[in-house]
C-alpha cells in the first residue's frame, strides 16, 4: 500500500514546487500547438484550393499541411519540460522522443517542399511530362535520402557512433551511382529540362540536322514528331548536349532568298531591283523587308540577296509568304524585262579578219 502512494505523493510535491513554471510551460505549449494546428488547417485549405501547385503559397501550404499531431504533442511536452525542473531520466526520455519526432517531421517537410517545387515547375497536362511519368521514382529517391539523414541524426543523438554507417552509405551510394549512372544522368537531364525549360511539350525545336515537335518529355527520352511524319526518340542527355533552337520562342521568321540576273542587265534595271523587292515584300501582309543587296559577281550571274521577316511562327504561313514574294518579283521582272540568270557558257568566235563575233547584239535592235 505504501508503494502505491509514493508516486502520487512525489508527483504532487513536484507540481507544488514547479506550479508557476508548469503553468507558464503549459500556456506556452498551448499557444505553440494552436499556432501549428492553425498553420496546418490553413495549409490544407490552400492545397484544396490550388491542388496543381500553381503558386508558391500552395507549395508552402503543402508543407504546413503535413505537420503531424504526434510532433505537435512532443514539441509541447518538450517545451513544458524546458520550463520546469524535470527529473533527469524523464527529461532524457522526452528529449529523445522529441528529437526522433523532429527529425522525421523535418524529413517530411523537406520532402513535401522539394516535391512541391518540382511539381510547380511542371504545371502541364497530367500524364504528359517527365515528372508525371517519374513522380514515383523521384519521390522514392527524395524520401530515401531525407529519411536516411533523419535516421543518422536520430542515432547520433542517441549516442551511437555513426561514422562507420556514414562511410558505408557513401561507398554504397558510389557503387549504385556507377552502376546506374546512365539512368541517373537521363533522369537529372529530364529534371533539368523541367526546371530550365529550354522547350516544352508542343514546341518546335531544331537540333543538329533534325527538326521536330516535342510530343513528350519522358524519364529517359524525349519524343519528337518530325516534319516528315516519323517519330524521333532522343536520350535526354544527348539532346541537351546539342545546340537547341526553339522555333516557338521567335516572334518572327526570317526568310532568305538568293537570286541572280544576267550580266546583260542594264545599270538602271539593277538599281530598280531593290525597289522591286521592297514593293513585293510590303505588298504581303505581315512581311517586313530587311534588305535587298547585291552579293557579288558570279560566273554567269549578278547575285542578289533578299531578306524579309514574316510575322508569326506557322510554317504554312511562312511558306505562303515566301511564295507570294517570289511570284511578285517574277511578275515585276517580266514587266521590266529583267532576266533571271542560270548557269551558262558563252562562246566567242572570230571572223577571218580576227575580229570577235559577238553572240548577242551589241546595240538595241529597232523594230
C-alpha positions, 0 to 999 in steps of 0.5 A: 500500500505504501508503494502505491502512494509514493508516486502520487505523493512525489508527483504532487510535491513536484507540481507544488514546487514547479506550479508557476513554471508548469503553468507558464510551460503549459500556456506556452505549449498551448499557444505553440500547438494552436499556432501549428494546428492553425498553420496546418488547417490553413495549409490544407485549405490552400492545397484544396484550393490550388491542388496543381501547385500553381503558386508558391503559397500552395507549395508552402501550404503543402508543407504546413499541411503535413505537420503531424499531431504526434510532433505537435504533442512532443514539441509541447511536452518538450517545451513544458519540460524546458520550463520546469525542473524535470527529473533527469531520466524523464527529461532524457526520455522526452528529449529523445522522443522529441528529437526522433519526432523532429527529425522525421517531421523535418524529413517530411517537410523537406520532402513535401517542399522539394516535391512541391517545387518540382511539381510547380515547375511542371504545371502541364497536362497530367500524364504528359511530362517527365515528372508525371511519368517519374513522380514515383521514382523521384519521390522514392529517391527524395524520401530515401535520402531525407529519411536516411539523414533523419535516421543518422541524426536520430542515432547520433543523438542517441549516442551511437557512433555513426561514422562507420554507417556514414562511410558505408552509405557513401561507398554504397551510394558510389557503387549504385551511382556507377552502376546506374549512372546512365539512368541517373544522368537521363533522369537529372537531364529530364529534371533539368529540362523541367526546371530550365525549360529550354522547350516544352511539350508542343514546341518546335525545336531544331537540333543538329540536322533534325527538326521536330515537335516535342510530343513528350518529355519522358524519364529517359527520352524525349519524343519528337514528331518530325516534319516528315511524319516519323517519330524521333526518340532522343536520350535526354542527355544527348539532346541537351548536349546539342545546340537547341533552337526553339522555333516557338520562342521567335516572334518572327521568321526570317526568310532568305532568298538568293537570286541572280540576273544576267550580266546583260542587265542594264545599270538602271534595271539593277538599281530598280531591283531593290525597289522591286523587292521592297514593293513585293515584300510590303505588298504581303501582309505581315512581311517586313523587308530587311534588305535587298543587296547585291552579293557579288559577281558570279560566273554567269550571274549578278547575285542578289540577296533578299531578306524579309521577316514574316510575322508569326511562327506557322510554317504554312504561313511562312511558306505562303509568304515566301511564295507570294514574294517570289511570284511578285518579283517574277511578275515585276521582272517580266514587266521590266524585262529583267532576266533571271540568270542560270548557269551558262557558257558563252562562246566567242568566235572570230571572223577571218579578219580576227575580229570577235563575233559577238553572240548577242547584239551589241546595240538595241535592235529597232523594230 
